Amino acid sequence: MSNRIIQMKNDKREKSVADLAHLLRDEVNADMIFGKPCQVGGGDVALLCFERLFFRNGSYASLTIMLTDDGDVQTADIVGYGGGEGLGNFSWGANRSFAEMAEGVLRKQGFQTYSAQKI
């Protein structure tokens, strides 16, 4: 099973972490399993977990997003994983496209990708 990890940052900070969390909840085409914005120390954090069924191979893919705002810059860590099924555990790119969906939503809000890797 392969995973897709995308790291982004935003220096503009036009929306709060809570607003970004609500936007992702509304824009990502999946079921939100967990979403919790909160304050930690002097910054804001939101952890979001999504799940989506892919009928073409009968499997689920998962997406976890951690948004942070330390007062100077906002960051987003996006992890798409799962999507495989059976002995071969082939995901057919479900985890990649799932992560890239969230990346596209955040890019429209001024975020820039600084690292993307497939594991």
Stockholm file with secondary structure:
# STOCKHOLM 1.0

chainA/1-119         MSNRIIQMKNDKREKSVADLAHLLRDEVNADMIFGKPCQVGGGDVALLCFERLFFRNGSYASLTIMLTDDGDVQTADIVGYGGGEGLGNFSWGANRSFAEMAEGVLRKQGFQTYSAQKI
#=GR chainA/1-119 SS CCCEEEEEEESSCCSCHHHHHHHHHHHSSSEEEEEEEEEETTEEEEEEEEEEEETTTTEEEEEEEEEEECSSCEEEEEEEEECCCTTTTCCTTHHHHHHHHHHHHHHTTTCEEEEEEEC
#=GC SS_cons         CCCEEEEEEESSCCSCHHHHHHHHHHHSSSEEEEEEEEEETTEEEEEEEEEEEETTTTEEEEEEEEEEECSSCEEEEEEEEECCCTTTTCCTTHHHHHHHHHHHHHHTTTCEEEEEEEC
//
